[in-house]
Amino acid sequence: MRVIRIRTPGDPDVLEVAERPTPEPGPGEVRLRVAAMGVNRADALQRRGVYPAPPGVAADVPGLEVSGEIDAVGPNAEGRVGDRVMSLVAGGGYAEQVVVHGREAIPVPADWSMVEAAAALESYLTAFDALFERALARPGERVLVHAVGSGVGLATIQLARAAGMITYGTARTPEKLDRAVALGLHHAVGADSALPEVDIIIDLVGGRGVEASLLALAPRGRLVVVGLLAGLTATLPLGVLLARRLRVEGTVLRSRPIEEKIALAQAFRARGLPPLEGARPVVDSVFPATSAAEAHRRMEANESFGRIVLAW
């Protein structure tokens, strides 16, 4: 089978097509014939050599989410040949075939294309985990999303609206805010505007903006840090943290044990997908898998709105 591998750590041009043995599913596993693959920031970090794959995962093949049809089923595995599913993988997703645990694979909604499915799961699972598992969001609460035009940002807005929450968002450009409003964002927060008081902030940026986020939280507010595009360090106003009884938490999916990933996938399937009926993942652009370098360049230019997808 073909894969897209990292020849050596470096810029997008180090991504190239290579041949690898076709994997076989073991107990509890299914094999997918991959139709499409989501492109994530973690893929670019792995390509640069600063975000290594977990043990047991191909170190030179990026890719964290796929969609496709099951073409082989291991012993005692859930799923049938021909089922359309989407799944997270710990790495190695840029491949024509991948093996995943049967309980981690989620059926693709009937009205979604395979491209939309590949654009969905990392974003929706991250958003679902941040909002409901970490922040314990409730109907009527106010949620602010930094980098609302990203895949995770837009997924967070969709999930929050479906749960009856009031949504606010920030973005790098007014154009991205306008597009987010057209897709359902209640309130756009411009770069020159003060942050409104909110109950929950989902921060996909990190860096120095964390301090301003904490100052914007209402008493007993929750800040969930998901991304670090703006930097790895921040100053925390501890007096505000104590006086308002705030909570700050970080989250990541890739390094979690498989049991936790299965539990999250099943929770999203039961509680996250049903309220989204009629909503669709936002796809920025689709590139042939053999043009993965171009897809990475678009992502790193920070001009995309929604998700970038590779397709075989």
GIBELPE-V228911 format. One record per residue. N is the residue number from 1. RES is the residue in three letters. D_CENTER is the distance of its C-alpha to the mean C-alpha in whole Angstrom. Layout:
# GIBELPE-V228911
n=N res=RES d_center=D_CENTER
n=N res=RES d_center=D_CENTER
This chain:
# GIBELPE-V228911
n=1 res=MET d_center=26
n=2 res=ARG d_center=24
n=3 res=VAL d_center=22
n=4 res=ILE d_center=20
n=5 res=ARG d_center=21
n=6 res=ILE d_center=21
n=7 res=ARG d_center=25
n=8 res=THR d_center=25
n=9 res=PRO d_center=23
n=10 res=GLY d_center=23
n=11 res=ASP d_center=22
n=12 res=PRO d_center=21
n=13 res=ASP d_center=24
n=14 res=VAL d_center=24
n=15 res=LEU d_center=21
n=16 res=GLU d_center=24
n=17 res=VAL d_center=25
n=18 res=ALA d_center=26
n=19 res=GLU d_center=27
n=20 res=ARG d_center=27
n=21 res=PRO d_center=28
n=22 res=THR d_center=27
n=23 res=PRO d_center=25
n=24 res=GLU d_center=27
n=25 res=PRO d_center=25
n=26 res=GLY d_center=27
n=27 res=PRO d_center=27
n=28 res=GLY d_center=25
n=29 res=GLU d_center=23
n=30 res=VAL d_center=22
n=31 res=ARG d_center=22
n=32 res=LEU d_center=20
n=33 res=ARG d_center=21
n=34 res=VAL d_center=18
n=35 res=ALA d_center=18
n=36 res=ALA d_center=15
n=37 res=MET d_center=12
n=38 res=GLY d_center=9
n=39 res=VAL d_center=9
n=40 res=ASN d_center=7
n=41 res=ARG d_center=9
n=42 res=ALA d_center=10
n=43 res=ASP d_center=12
n=44 res=ALA d_center=14
n=45 res=LEU d_center=15
n=46 res=GLN d_center=16
n=47 res=ARG d_center=18
n=48 res=ARG d_center=19
n=49 res=GLY d_center=20
n=50 res=VAL d_center=19
n=51 res=TYR d_center=16
n=52 res=PRO d_center=18
n=53 res=ALA d_center=17
n=54 res=PRO d_center=18
n=55 res=PRO d_center=21
n=56 res=GLY d_center=22
n=57 res=VAL d_center=19
n=58 res=ALA d_center=20
n=59 res=ALA d_center=20
n=60 res=ASP d_center=21
n=61 res=VAL d_center=18
n=62 res=PRO d_center=15
n=63 res=GLY d_center=12
n=64 res=LEU d_center=9
n=65 res=GLU d_center=9
n=66 res=VAL d_center=12
n=67 res=SER d_center=14
n=68 res=GLY d_center=18
n=69 res=GLU d_center=21
n=70 res=ILE d_center=22
n=71 res=ASP d_center=25
n=72 res=ALA d_center=27
n=73 res=VAL d_center=27
n=74 res=GLY d_center=27
n=75 res=PRO d_center=30
n=76 res=ASN d_center=29
n=77 res=ALA d_center=26
n=78 res=GLU d_center=24
n=79 res=GLY d_center=24
n=80 res=ARG d_center=26
n=81 res=VAL d_center=27
n=82 res=GLY d_center=26
n=83 res=ASP d_center=23
n=84 res=ARG d_center=20
n=85 res=VAL d_center=17
n=86 res=MET d_center=13
n=87 res=SER d_center=12
n=88 res=LEU d_center=10
n=89 res=VAL d_center=12
n=90 res=ALA d_center=13
n=91 res=GLY d_center=14
n=92 res=GLY d_center=16
n=93 res=GLY d_center=14
n=94 res=TYR d_center=16
n=95 res=ALA d_center=19
n=96 res=GLU d_center=21
n=97 res=GLN d_center=21
n=98 res=VAL d_center=19
n=99 res=VAL d_center=20
n=100 res=VAL d_center=18
n=101 res=HIS d_center=19
n=102 res=GLY d_center=20
n=103 res=ARG d_center=19
n=104 res=GLU d_center=15
n=105 res=ALA d_center=15
n=106 res=ILE d_center=15
n=107 res=PRO d_center=17
n=108 res=VAL d_center=16
n=109 res=PRO d_center=18
n=110 res=ALA d_center=21
n=111 res=ASP d_center=20
n=112 res=TRP d_center=17
n=113 res=SER d_center=18
n=114 res=MET d_center=16
n=115 res=VAL d_center=15
n=116 res=GLU d_center=13
n=117 res=ALA d_center=12
n=118 res=ALA d_center=10
n=119 res=ALA d_center=8
n=120 res=ALA d_center=7
n=121 res=LEU d_center=6
n=122 res=GLU d_center=3
n=123 res=SER d_center=3
n=124 res=TYR d_center=6
n=125 res=LEU d_center=6
n=126 res=THR d_center=5
n=127 res=ALA d_center=7
n=128 res=PHE d_center=10
n=129 res=ASP d_center=10
n=130 res=ALA d_center=11
n=131 res=LEU d_center=13
n=132 res=PHE d_center=15
n=133 res=GLU d_center=15
n=134 res=ARG d_center=15
n=135 res=ALA d_center=17
n=136 res=LEU d_center=19
n=137 res=ALA d_center=18
n=138 res=ARG d_center=22
n=139 res=PRO d_center=23
n=140 res=GLY d_center=24
n=141 res=GLU d_center=23
n=142 res=ARG d_center=22
n=143 res=VAL d_center=18
n=144 res=LEU d_center=17
n=145 res=VAL d_center=14
n=146 res=HIS d_center=14
n=147 res=ALA d_center=13
n=148 res=VAL d_center=13
n=149 res=GLY d_center=13
n=150 res=SER d_center=9
n=151 res=GLY d_center=7
n=152 res=VAL d_center=5
n=153 res=GLY d_center=9
n=154 res=LEU d_center=10
n=155 res=ALA d_center=8
n=156 res=THR d_center=10
n=157 res=ILE d_center=13
n=158 res=GLN d_center=13
n=159 res=LEU d_center=13
n=160 res=ALA d_center=15
n=161 res=ARG d_center=18
n=162 res=ALA d_center=18
n=163 res=ALA d_center=19
n=164 res=GLY d_center=22
n=165 res=MET d_center=20
n=166 res=ILE d_center=21
n=167 res=THR d_center=19
n=168 res=TYR d_center=19
n=169 res=GLY d_center=17
n=170 res=THR d_center=18
n=171 res=ALA d_center=17
n=172 res=ARG d_center=19
n=173 res=THR d_center=21
n=174 res=PRO d_center=23
n=175 res=GLU d_center=22
n=176 res=LYS d_center=18
n=177 res=LEU d_center=19
n=178 res=ASP d_center=22
n=179 res=ARG d_center=19
n=180 res=ALA d_center=17
n=181 res=VAL d_center=20
n=182 res=ALA d_center=21
n=183 res=LEU d_center=18
n=184 res=GLY d_center=19
n=185 res=LEU d_center=18
n=186 res=HIS d_center=22
n=187 res=HIS d_center=22
n=188 res=ALA d_center=22
n=189 res=VAL d_center=22
n=190 res=GLY d_center=24
n=191 res=ALA d_center=24
n=192 res=ASP d_center=28
n=193 res=SER d_center=27
n=194 res=ALA d_center=27
n=195 res=LEU d_center=24
n=196 res=PRO d_center=25
n=197 res=GLU d_center=26
n=198 res=VAL d_center=23
n=199 res=ASP d_center=22
n=200 res=ILE d_center=19
n=201 res=ILE d_center=17
n=202 res=ILE d_center=13
n=203 res=ASP d_center=13
n=204 res=LEU d_center=10
n=205 res=VAL d_center=14
n=206 res=GLY d_center=16
n=207 res=GLY d_center=19
n=208 res=ARG d_center=22
n=209 res=GLY d_center=21
n=210 res=VAL d_center=20
n=211 res=GLU d_center=24
n=212 res=ALA d_center=24
n=213 res=SER d_center=21
n=214 res=LEU d_center=23
n=215 res=LEU d_center=26
n=216 res=ALA d_center=25
n=217 res=LEU d_center=24
n=218 res=ALA d_center=27
n=219 res=PRO d_center=28
n=220 res=ARG d_center=26
n=221 res=GLY d_center=23
n=222 res=ARG d_center=20
n=223 res=LEU d_center=18
n=224 res=VAL d_center=14
n=225 res=VAL d_center=13
n=226 res=VAL d_center=10
n=227 res=GLY d_center=10
n=228 res=LEU d_center=14
n=229 res=LEU d_center=14
n=230 res=ALA d_center=18
n=231 res=GLY d_center=19
n=232 res=LEU d_center=19
n=233 res=THR d_center=22
n=234 res=ALA d_center=23
n=235 res=THR d_center=26
n=236 res=LEU d_center=26
n=237 res=PRO d_center=29
n=238 res=LEU d_center=30
n=239 res=GLY d_center=33
n=240 res=VAL d_center=30
n=241 res=LEU d_center=28
n=242 res=LEU d_center=31
n=243 res=ALA d_center=33
n=244 res=ARG d_center=30
n=245 res=ARG d_center=29
n=246 res=LEU d_center=25
n=247 res=ARG d_center=22
n=248 res=VAL d_center=20
n=249 res=GLU d_center=17
n=250 res=GLY d_center=14
n=251 res=THR d_center=12
n=252 res=VAL d_center=10
n=253 res=LEU d_center=9
n=254 res=ARG d_center=10
n=255 res=SER d_center=14
n=256 res=ARG d_center=14
n=257 res=PRO d_center=17
n=258 res=ILE d_center=17
n=259 res=GLU d_center=19
n=260 res=GLU d_center=16
n=261 res=LYS d_center=13
n=262 res=ILE d_center=16
n=263 res=ALA d_center=17
n=264 res=LEU d_center=13
n=265 res=ALA d_center=13
n=266 res=GLN d_center=16
n=267 res=ALA d_center=16
n=268 res=PHE d_center=13
n=269 res=ARG d_center=15
n=270 res=ALA d_center=18
n=271 res=ARG d_center=17
n=272 res=GLY d_center=14
n=273 res=LEU d_center=15
n=274 res=PRO d_center=19
n=275 res=PRO d_center=18
n=276 res=LEU d_center=16
n=277 res=GLU d_center=19
n=278 res=GLY d_center=20
n=279 res=ALA d_center=16
n=280 res=ARG d_center=15
n=281 res=PRO d_center=11
n=282 res=VAL d_center=12
n=283 res=VAL d_center=13
n=284 res=ASP d_center=14
n=285 res=SER d_center=16
n=286 res=VAL d_center=17
n=287 res=PHE d_center=18
n=288 res=PRO d_center=20
n=289 res=ALA d_center=19
n=290 res=THR d_center=22
n=291 res=SER d_center=21
n=292 res=ALA d_center=18
n=293 res=ALA d_center=20
n=294 res=GLU d_center=20
n=295 res=ALA d_center=16
n=296 res=HIS d_center=16
n=297 res=ARG d_center=18
n=298 res=ARG d_center=17
n=299 res=MET d_center=14
n=300 res=GLU d_center=16
n=301 res=ALA d_center=18
n=302 res=ASN d_center=16
n=303 res=GLU d_center=17
n=304 res=SER d_center=14
n=305 res=PHE d_center=14
n=306 res=GLY d_center=10
n=307 res=ARG d_center=9
n=308 res=ILE d_center=11
n=309 res=VAL d_center=12
n=310 res=LEU d_center=15
n=311 res=ALA d_center=18
n=312 res=TRP d_center=21
